[in-house]
Amino acid sequence: MLKRGHPQRPFAVAAAILILLLLAWLPVAWWLSTVAVRTEARNSVDDIRARRMEMLRLQTASFAEHWRSLRNAPEIVANTPVVLRALAMPAQTHVNEANQYLGMLAERAAGDAIWVTDPQGRVVLASDASAPGSLFGRTLKDHDFFLKTLDDRGGLTFGYGMYTDQPGFYFSAPIRVGDFIVGVATVKARLDALDARFGDPFLLISDHLGVIVVSKARELLWHTLPGAGIDKVSPSARAVRYGSTPLRPAELSPANSPLLPAGLYRKGKDDRSYLFLSQSDASLDRLTMHMLVPLPELNRLPAQQRLYFGLIGGSGALLLALAVVLSTYLRHVKRLGRQIASANRELQRQADSDFLTGCANRRKFERVLGVELARSHRYGNPLTVAIIDIDFFKRINDSYGHPVGDAGLVHLVETISATIRDVDLLGRTGGEEFALMLPQTAVAGAEQLLERLRAMFEQGHFTADGKEVRFTVSIGYTMASGSDDVESLLKRADEALYAAKQGGRNRICLAAAPAVTQASA
């Protein structure tokens, strides 16, 4: 209790409490702002990832179709009559016709050049025979793709041009006449030409060793992706495949920040975060297409976090201040609220309960019965209602007095309440008359329970004012039908009770539910 001589003490205590609460709140506010910003960033990245992944799938499918046309072109050349005729009869007319055909095929297959070499490696047919710098007439006998094809290991080779030093993919197939190889058909697709097919500046293509061989971002070309298998390749094999080009690891590292979702990268000294996606296709000969998408919008996350921290922290601090200032008033209101709630619960209990026995009164019973009856109609669940009446109750009052009669009513309620389930409901509907609702209970189950109750009262007794008093009960019951309402259901149970009384009392009697007739169409 505060002393009267120190009126400022409550304010000092409130200020101290507020400071402690603020010291505890600020780290929480910072954490909440971090979570909020990270959640927004994750949702934004997920949206970008979904859209970019769909674009990457479409680009991969398009490139795979182009790749298949390049793959098939050498076989087409190897089986074309005009090419076979030019090899068999290399007259100038035949050669010109074959070169013209190869030019058209190269344009259709989108290859950079198509060559046909004889078994000695000399280019005897070329799609660009009349162009400056054409390899027509030159020899490729030492090129890897030519040697592999003669050794029946052709198909696809990556390498550098012997004369142009331009890297590219060589698609080749042997030209056979019978069991003899009379030439090699080759289609070259330069890397820069493949790169030119893509309008998206964020696309990359890596080979099966993780080396980036196609990229509009020149700083990533000939770099290796994280986890690449190039380190397992011998220097000599690497030189054959990639020439003298130095292969360096791409400067891609995971972007570690509490504000960023997982799966993002940083590129070198670039402070932007990047989304790295990959898509493969079985027809691309172990090439993988990637998309490295910068996300500059994530750079504003720290400023956004500070803004959220100011909003969350300031709002929380204001609420804490109000809570401390009004704490005494709120405690009083809370105490008063508990008292009012307790009084309301007691009033509700009194309004719904019989004042003598404590069971439900008629109003509550009929209200709950209405709800259960509607549920029974909706789901088709059985519902039984019974009316229980003490036989010759007036004699007990006349013989022993009303206090003993009241004790008998209490005894009846206590006995039934101890026997029924929690879902059942007992209510007092008259002086010595009680109603019992049995949800999920059909006639057979109700009959067993009610007969057991009747026998318990017949064989039992209660003691009041030192007197042992016995009584029996009569019970009428019925099961709800689809056409029943509360009034008709209770009326039928009451009629069954009347029949039990007329039949000699101390018995149970069933009133059958009326048959439900369907209206004719």
C-alpha positions as CSV (number, residue, x, y, z in Angstrom):
1,M,0.0,0.0,0.0
2,L,1.4,3.4,-1.0
3,K,2.1,6.0,1.7
4,R,0.3,9.2,1.6
5,G,3.5,11.2,2.1
6,H,4.9,10.2,-1.3
7,P,2.3,10.9,-3.9
8,Q,4.9,10.8,-6.7
9,R,5.9,7.2,-5.9
10,P,3.3,5.5,-8.1
11,F,4.6,7.5,-11.0
12,A,8.2,6.6,-10.3
13,V,7.2,2.9,-10.1
14,A,5.2,3.2,-13.3
15,A,8.2,4.9,-15.0
16,A,10.5,2.1,-13.8
17,I,8.1,-0.6,-15.0
18,L,7.8,1.2,-18.4
19,I,11.6,1.4,-18.8
20,L,12.0,-2.3,-18.0
21,L,9.2,-3.2,-20.5
22,L,10.7,-1.0,-23.2
23,L,14.1,-2.7,-22.7
24,A,12.4,-6.1,-23.1
25,W,10.2,-4.9,-26.0
26,L,12.8,-3.4,-28.3
27,P,14.6,-6.7,-29.1
28,V,11.3,-8.2,-29.8
29,A,10.2,-5.4,-32.0
30,W,13.5,-5.8,-34.0
31,W,12.9,-9.5,-34.3
32,L,9.3,-8.9,-35.5
33,S,10.4,-6.4,-38.1
34,T,13.0,-8.9,-39.3
35,V,10.4,-11.6,-39.6
36,A,8.0,-9.2,-41.4
37,V,10.6,-8.1,-43.9
38,R,11.9,-11.6,-44.5
39,T,8.3,-12.9,-45.1
40,E,7.7,-10.1,-47.6
41,A,11.0,-10.9,-49.3
42,R,10.3,-14.6,-49.5
43,N,6.8,-14.0,-51.0
44,S,8.3,-11.6,-53.6
45,V,11.2,-14.0,-54.4
46,D,8.7,-16.9,-54.7
47,D,6.6,-14.9,-57.2
48,I,9.7,-14.0,-59.3
49,R,11.0,-17.6,-59.1
50,A,7.7,-19.0,-60.4
51,R,7.5,-16.5,-63.3
52,R,11.2,-16.9,-64.2
53,M,11.1,-20.7,-63.9
54,E,8.2,-20.8,-66.4
55,M,10.2,-18.5,-68.7
56,L,13.3,-20.8,-68.3
57,R,11.2,-23.9,-69.1
58,L,9.9,-22.3,-72.3
59,Q,13.4,-21.2,-73.3
60,T,14.8,-24.6,-72.6
61,A,12.0,-26.3,-74.7
62,S,12.7,-23.9,-77.6
63,F,16.4,-24.4,-77.4
64,A,16.0,-28.2,-77.1
65,E,14.0,-28.2,-80.4
66,H,16.8,-26.2,-82.1
67,W,19.3,-28.6,-80.6
68,R,17.5,-31.6,-82.0
69,S,17.5,-30.0,-85.5
70,L,21.2,-29.5,-85.2
71,R,21.6,-33.1,-84.1
72,N,19.6,-34.5,-87.0
73,A,21.2,-32.3,-89.7
74,P,24.4,-34.5,-90.2
75,E,22.3,-37.6,-90.7
76,I,20.1,-35.8,-93.2
77,V,23.2,-34.7,-95.1
78,A,24.7,-38.2,-95.0
79,N,21.6,-39.7,-96.6
80,T,20.9,-36.9,-99.2
81,P,21.2,-38.1,-102.8
82,V,22.6,-34.7,-104.0
83,V,25.5,-35.0,-101.5
84,L,26.1,-38.7,-102.3
85,R,26.2,-37.9,-106.0
86,A,28.7,-35.0,-105.5
87,L,31.0,-37.4,-103.5
88,A,30.7,-40.1,-106.1
89,M,31.0,-37.8,-109.1
90,P,32.7,-34.6,-108.0
91,A,31.9,-32.6,-111.1
92,Q,31.7,-28.9,-110.6
93,T,27.9,-28.9,-111.4
94,H,27.3,-31.6,-108.8
95,V,29.5,-29.9,-106.2
96,N,27.7,-26.6,-106.7
97,E,24.3,-28.2,-106.4
98,A,25.4,-29.9,-103.1
99,N,26.9,-26.7,-101.7
100,Q,23.6,-24.9,-102.5
101,Y,21.7,-27.6,-100.8
102,L,23.9,-27.4,-97.7
103,G,23.5,-23.7,-97.6
104,M,19.7,-24.0,-97.5
105,L,19.9,-26.8,-94.9
106,A,22.3,-24.7,-92.7
107,E,19.8,-21.8,-92.8
108,R,16.9,-24.1,-91.9
109,A,18.8,-25.9,-89.1
110,A,20.2,-22.6,-87.9
111,G,23.8,-24.0,-88.0
112,D,26.7,-21.7,-88.7
113,A,28.3,-24.0,-91.3
114,I,27.8,-27.5,-92.7
115,W,30.8,-29.3,-94.2
116,V,31.3,-32.6,-95.9
117,T,34.9,-34.0,-95.7
118,D,36.3,-36.9,-97.6
119,P,38.0,-39.8,-95.7
120,Q,41.3,-37.8,-95.7
121,G,39.7,-34.9,-93.9
122,R,39.6,-32.4,-96.8
123,V,36.4,-30.3,-97.0
124,V,34.9,-31.1,-100.3
125,L,31.4,-29.6,-99.8
126,A,30.5,-26.6,-97.7
127,S,27.4,-24.5,-97.0
128,D,29.5,-21.4,-97.2
129,A,31.7,-22.4,-100.1
130,S,31.5,-19.0,-101.8
131,A,31.9,-16.9,-98.6
132,P,35.2,-15.3,-97.5
133,G,37.0,-17.4,-94.9
134,S,35.2,-20.6,-95.9
135,L,36.9,-23.9,-95.1
136,F,36.1,-25.3,-98.5
137,G,39.1,-27.1,-99.8
138,R,40.9,-27.1,-96.4
139,T,41.7,-30.1,-94.3
140,L,40.3,-31.0,-90.9
141,K,41.9,-34.3,-90.6
142,D,43.4,-33.6,-87.1
143,H,40.2,-32.2,-85.6
144,D,38.7,-34.2,-82.8
145,F,35.2,-34.5,-84.3
146,F,36.6,-35.9,-87.6
147,L,38.8,-38.5,-85.8
148,K,35.9,-39.6,-83.6
149,T,33.5,-40.0,-86.5
150,L,36.0,-42.1,-88.5
151,D,36.4,-44.2,-85.4
152,D,32.6,-44.5,-85.3
153,R,32.4,-42.4,-82.2
154,G,30.8,-39.3,-83.8
155,G,27.7,-37.5,-82.8
156,L,28.6,-34.5,-80.7
157,T,32.0,-32.9,-79.9
158,F,32.9,-29.6,-78.2
159,G,36.0,-27.9,-79.4
160,Y,37.8,-25.0,-81.1
161,G,38.0,-24.3,-84.8
162,M,41.4,-25.2,-86.2
163,Y,41.4,-22.1,-88.4
164,T,39.0,-19.7,-86.7
165,D,39.8,-20.6,-83.0
166,Q,36.1,-20.1,-82.4
167,P,34.6,-22.5,-79.8
168,G,31.5,-24.4,-80.7
169,F,29.7,-27.7,-80.9
170,Y,30.3,-30.1,-83.8
171,F,27.5,-32.4,-84.8
172,S,28.8,-35.1,-87.1
173,A,27.8,-38.4,-88.8
174,P,29.7,-40.7,-91.2
175,I,28.6,-40.9,-94.8
176,R,28.5,-44.6,-95.8
177,V,28.3,-46.4,-99.0
178,G,27.8,-50.0,-98.1
179,D,30.3,-50.8,-95.4
180,F,32.7,-48.0,-96.3
181,I,32.9,-44.5,-94.9
182,V,33.2,-42.2,-97.9
183,G,32.9,-38.9,-96.0
184,V,31.9,-37.1,-92.8
185,A,29.0,-34.7,-92.5
186,T,29.5,-32.0,-89.9
187,V,27.4,-29.1,-88.6
188,K,29.1,-26.5,-86.4
189,A,27.1,-24.3,-84.0
190,R,29.4,-21.5,-82.6
191,L,28.8,-20.5,-79.0
192,D,28.4,-16.8,-79.9
193,A,25.7,-17.8,-82.5
194,L,23.9,-19.9,-79.8
195,D,24.1,-17.0,-77.4
196,A,22.6,-14.7,-80.0
197,R,19.4,-16.8,-80.1
198,F,18.5,-15.7,-76.6
199,G,17.0,-12.3,-75.9
200,D,17.1,-12.8,-72.2
201,P,20.4,-11.4,-70.8
202,F,20.2,-13.6,-67.7
203,L,20.4,-17.0,-69.5
204,L,23.4,-19.3,-69.1
205,I,24.3,-22.7,-70.5
206,S,26.7,-25.0,-68.8
207,D,28.1,-28.3,-70.0
208,H,28.1,-31.6,-68.0
209,L,31.3,-30.5,-66.2
210,G,29.7,-27.3,-64.9
211,V,31.6,-25.0,-67.2
212,I,29.5,-22.0,-68.5
213,V,29.9,-22.2,-72.3
214,V,27.1,-19.7,-73.3
215,S,26.4,-16.4,-71.5
216,K,25.6,-12.9,-72.4
217,A,27.3,-11.9,-69.2
218,R,30.9,-12.2,-70.5
219,E,32.3,-12.1,-67.0
220,L,30.7,-15.5,-66.4
221,L,31.8,-17.1,-69.6
222,W,34.3,-20.0,-69.2
223,H,33.7,-20.0,-65.4
224,T,32.7,-23.0,-63.5
225,L,29.6,-23.2,-61.3
226,P,29.7,-24.2,-57.7
227,G,30.1,-28.0,-57.3
228,A,31.3,-28.4,-60.9
229,G,33.1,-31.6,-61.8
230,I,35.9,-29.9,-63.8
231,D,38.4,-30.5,-61.0
232,K,38.2,-34.3,-61.7
233,V,39.2,-33.8,-65.3
234,S,42.9,-34.1,-66.2
235,P,44.8,-31.1,-67.5
236,S,45.3,-32.8,-70.9
237,A,41.7,-33.7,-71.3
238,R,40.7,-30.2,-70.2
239,A,43.1,-28.7,-72.8
240,V,41.6,-30.9,-75.6
241,R,38.1,-29.8,-74.7
242,Y,38.6,-26.1,-73.8
243,G,41.9,-25.2,-75.4
244,S,44.0,-22.7,-73.6
245,T,41.1,-20.8,-72.1
246,P,41.6,-20.5,-68.4
247,L,38.7,-21.9,-66.3
248,R,38.0,-20.0,-63.1
249,P,35.3,-20.6,-60.5
250,A,32.3,-18.3,-60.9
251,E,32.2,-15.9,-58.0
252,L,28.8,-17.1,-56.8
253,S,28.3,-17.5,-53.0
254,P,25.2,-17.9,-50.9
255,A,23.7,-14.7,-49.8
256,N,23.7,-14.9,-46.0
257,S,21.4,-12.4,-44.4
258,P,18.7,-12.7,-41.8
259,L,16.5,-10.6,-44.1
260,L,16.9,-12.8,-47.2
261,P,15.2,-16.1,-47.9
262,A,17.3,-19.2,-48.5
263,G,18.5,-20.1,-52.0
264,L,19.9,-16.6,-53.1
265,Y,23.4,-15.8,-54.2
266,R,25.9,-13.0,-54.4
267,K,28.1,-12.5,-57.5
268,G,31.6,-11.3,-56.7
269,K,31.6,-7.8,-55.2
270,D,28.1,-7.0,-56.5
271,D,25.9,-6.1,-53.5
272,R,22.8,-7.3,-55.3
273,S,21.2,-10.7,-54.6
274,Y,20.7,-13.1,-57.4
275,L,18.2,-15.9,-58.0
276,F,19.9,-18.9,-59.6
277,L,17.6,-21.3,-61.5
278,S,18.4,-24.5,-63.5
279,Q,16.5,-26.5,-66.1
280,S,17.7,-29.6,-68.0
281,D,16.3,-31.5,-70.9
282,A,17.2,-35.1,-71.9
283,S,17.7,-34.1,-75.5
284,L,20.4,-31.5,-74.7
285,D,23.2,-34.0,-74.3
286,R,23.9,-33.1,-70.7
287,L,23.8,-29.4,-71.2
288,T,21.9,-27.4,-68.5
289,M,20.2,-24.1,-69.0
290,H,20.4,-21.6,-66.1
291,M,19.0,-18.2,-65.3
292,L,20.9,-15.8,-63.0
293,V,18.4,-13.1,-62.2
294,P,19.5,-10.0,-60.2
295,L,17.1,-8.8,-57.5
296,P,18.0,-5.2,-56.9
297,E,14.7,-4.6,-55.2
298,L,16.0,-6.6,-52.2
299,N,18.7,-4.0,-51.5
300,R,16.0,-1.8,-49.9
301,L,15.3,-4.5,-47.2
302,P,17.5,-2.9,-44.5
303,A,15.7,0.4,-44.9
304,Q,12.4,-1.4,-44.9
305,Q,13.4,-3.2,-41.7
306,R,14.3,0.1,-40.0
307,L,10.9,1.5,-41.0
308,Y,9.1,-1.5,-39.7
309,F,11.1,-1.4,-36.5
310,G,10.1,2.2,-36.0
311,L,6.4,1.4,-36.6
312,I,6.3,-1.8,-34.6
313,G,8.6,-0.5,-31.8
314,G,6.8,2.9,-31.6
315,S,3.4,1.3,-31.6
316,G,4.5,-1.2,-29.0
317,A,6.1,1.5,-26.8
318,L,2.9,3.6,-27.0
319,L,0.8,0.7,-26.0
320,L,3.1,-0.2,-23.1
321,A,2.9,3.4,-21.9
322,L,-0.9,3.3,-22.0
323,A,-0.9,-0.1,-20.3
324,V,1.3,1.1,-17.4
325,V,-0.6,4.4,-16.9
326,L,-4.0,2.7,-17.0
327,S,-2.9,-0.5,-15.1
328,T,-4.6,0.5,-11.8
329,Y,-7.8,1.4,-13.6
330,L,-7.7,-1.8,-15.7
331,R,-7.1,-4.0,-12.6
332,H,-10.2,-2.4,-11.0
333,V,-12.2,-2.9,-14.2
334,K,-11.0,-6.5,-14.5
335,R,-11.9,-7.2,-10.9
336,L,-15.3,-5.6,-11.4
337,G,-15.7,-7.6,-14.6
338,R,-15.0,-10.8,-12.8
339,Q,-17.6,-10.0,-10.3
340,I,-20.2,-9.1,-13.0
341,A,-19.3,-12.3,-14.9
342,S,-19.7,-14.4,-11.8
343,A,-23.0,-12.7,-11.1
344,N,-24.1,-13.2,-14.7
345,R,-23.1,-16.9,-14.6
346,E,-25.1,-17.3,-11.4
347,L,-28.1,-15.5,-12.9
348,Q,-27.8,-17.6,-16.0
349,R,-27.6,-20.8,-13.9
350,Q,-30.6,-19.7,-11.9
351,A,-32.5,-18.8,-15.0
352,D,-31.8,-22.2,-16.6
353,S,-31.9,-24.3,-13.5
354,D,-34.6,-25.6,-11.2
355,F,-34.2,-23.8,-7.9
356,L,-34.9,-26.9,-5.8
357,T,-33.2,-29.8,-7.7
358,G,-30.5,-28.0,-9.7
359,C,-31.4,-29.8,-12.9
360,A,-32.5,-27.9,-16.0
361,N,-35.8,-26.0,-15.9
362,R,-38.5,-26.3,-18.6
363,R,-37.3,-23.3,-20.6
364,K,-33.7,-24.6,-20.9
365,F,-34.8,-28.2,-21.5
366,E,-37.1,-27.1,-24.4
367,R,-34.4,-24.9,-25.8
368,V,-31.7,-27.6,-25.8
369,L,-34.3,-30.1,-27.1
370,G,-35.0,-27.9,-30.0
371,V,-31.3,-27.8,-31.0
372,E,-31.0,-31.6,-30.7
373,L,-34.2,-32.2,-32.6
374,A,-32.9,-30.0,-35.5
375,R,-29.6,-31.9,-35.5
376,S,-31.6,-35.2,-35.5
377,H,-33.6,-34.1,-38.5
378,R,-30.5,-32.9,-40.4
379,Y,-28.3,-35.9,-39.8
380,G,-30.9,-38.6,-39.2
381,N,-29.6,-39.4,-35.7
382,P,-32.0,-41.1,-33.3
383,L,-33.4,-39.0,-30.4
384,T,-35.6,-40.3,-27.6
385,V,-37.5,-38.2,-25.0
386,A,-39.0,-39.5,-21.8
387,I,-41.4,-38.0,-19.3
388,I,-40.8,-39.3,-15.7
389,D,-43.4,-38.8,-13.0
390,I,-43.3,-39.9,-9.3
391,D,-46.3,-42.1,-8.5
392,F,-48.6,-40.9,-5.8
393,F,-46.3,-37.9,-5.0
394,K,-49.2,-36.2,-3.2
395,R,-49.4,-39.0,-0.7
396,I,-45.7,-38.4,0.2
397,N,-46.4,-34.7,0.8
398,D,-49.6,-35.5,2.8
399,S,-47.9,-38.3,4.8
400,Y,-44.5,-36.8,5.5
401,G,-44.8,-33.1,4.7
402,H,-43.5,-31.0,1.9
403,P,-39.8,-30.9,3.0
404,V,-39.7,-34.7,2.6
405,G,-41.4,-34.4,-0.7
406,D,-38.8,-31.9,-1.8
407,A,-36.1,-34.3,-0.6
408,G,-37.7,-37.0,-2.8
409,L,-37.5,-34.7,-5.8
410,V,-33.8,-34.1,-5.1
411,H,-33.2,-37.8,-4.7
412,L,-34.8,-38.5,-8.0
413,V,-32.6,-35.9,-9.8
414,E,-29.5,-37.2,-8.1
415,T,-30.2,-40.8,-9.0
416,I,-31.0,-40.1,-12.6
417,S,-28.0,-37.7,-13.1
418,A,-25.7,-40.4,-11.7
419,T,-27.0,-42.8,-14.3
420,I,-27.3,-40.9,-17.6
421,R,-24.5,-39.7,-19.9
422,D,-23.0,-36.1,-20.1
423,V,-24.8,-35.6,-23.4
424,D,-28.2,-36.5,-21.9
425,L,-30.3,-33.8,-20.3
426,L,-32.7,-34.0,-17.4
427,G,-35.1,-31.2,-16.8
428,R,-38.0,-30.5,-14.4
429,T,-41.1,-29.6,-16.4
430,G,-43.7,-29.7,-13.6
431,G,-44.2,-30.3,-9.9
432,E,-43.1,-34.0,-9.7
433,E,-42.7,-34.4,-13.5
434,F,-39.3,-34.5,-15.2
435,A,-38.3,-34.8,-18.9
436,L,-35.2,-36.7,-20.0
437,M,-33.6,-36.2,-23.4
438,L,-31.4,-39.0,-24.9
439,P,-29.5,-38.0,-28.0
440,Q,-28.1,-40.7,-30.3
441,T,-30.4,-43.2,-28.6
442,A,-32.9,-45.3,-30.3
443,V,-35.9,-47.0,-28.7
444,A,-34.1,-50.2,-27.7
445,G,-31.3,-48.3,-25.9
446,A,-33.8,-46.0,-24.2
447,E,-35.9,-48.9,-23.1
448,Q,-33.0,-50.5,-21.3
449,L,-32.0,-47.3,-19.5
450,L,-35.5,-46.3,-18.5
451,E,-36.3,-49.8,-17.2
452,R,-33.1,-49.7,-15.2
453,L,-34.1,-46.3,-13.7
454,R,-37.6,-47.6,-12.9
455,A,-36.2,-50.6,-11.1
456,M,-33.7,-48.5,-9.1
457,F,-36.6,-46.4,-7.7
458,E,-38.7,-49.4,-7.1
459,Q,-35.9,-51.1,-5.1
460,G,-34.4,-48.0,-3.5
461,H,-35.4,-45.4,-1.0
462,F,-34.2,-42.1,0.5
463,T,-34.0,-40.9,4.0
464,A,-35.4,-37.5,5.2
465,D,-36.0,-36.4,8.8
466,G,-34.9,-39.8,10.0
467,K,-37.6,-41.5,7.9
468,E,-37.1,-44.0,5.2
469,V,-39.3,-43.2,2.2
470,R,-39.9,-45.2,-0.9
471,F,-41.6,-44.4,-4.2
472,T,-42.0,-45.6,-7.7
473,V,-42.0,-43.8,-11.0
474,S,-44.0,-44.1,-14.2
475,I,-42.2,-43.3,-17.5
476,G,-43.6,-42.5,-20.9
477,Y,-41.1,-42.2,-23.8
478,T,-41.0,-41.9,-27.6
479,M,-38.5,-41.4,-30.4
480,A,-38.5,-38.3,-32.6
481,S,-39.7,-38.6,-36.2
482,G,-38.9,-36.3,-39.1
483,S,-42.2,-34.4,-38.7
484,D,-41.8,-33.6,-35.0
485,D,-41.3,-30.3,-33.4
486,V,-40.6,-29.8,-29.7
487,E,-44.3,-29.5,-28.8
488,S,-45.4,-32.6,-30.7
489,L,-42.5,-34.7,-29.3
490,L,-43.2,-33.8,-25.7
491,K,-47.0,-34.2,-26.2
492,R,-46.5,-37.8,-27.5
493,A,-44.1,-38.6,-24.6
494,D,-46.7,-37.2,-22.2
495,E,-49.4,-39.4,-23.8
496,A,-47.1,-42.4,-23.2
497,L,-46.8,-41.3,-19.5
498,Y,-50.6,-41.1,-19.3
499,A,-50.8,-44.6,-20.7
500,A,-48.3,-45.8,-18.1
501,K,-50.3,-44.2,-15.3
502,Q,-53.5,-45.8,-16.7
503,G,-51.8,-49.1,-16.9
504,G,-51.1,-49.3,-13.2
505,R,-48.1,-47.1,-12.7
506,N,-44.5,-48.2,-11.9
507,R,-43.9,-49.0,-15.5
508,I,-42.5,-47.6,-18.7
509,C,-44.6,-47.1,-21.8
510,L,-43.6,-46.4,-25.4
511,A,-45.5,-44.1,-27.8
512,A,-44.5,-45.1,-31.3
513,A,-43.4,-42.3,-33.6
514,P,-45.9,-41.6,-36.4
515,A,-45.0,-42.9,-39.8
516,V,-43.6,-40.2,-42.2
517,T,-45.6,-40.1,-45.4
518,Q,-44.1,-38.7,-48.6
519,A,-46.2,-36.2,-50.6
520,S,-47.1,-37.4,-54.1
521,A,-45.4,-35.7,-57.0
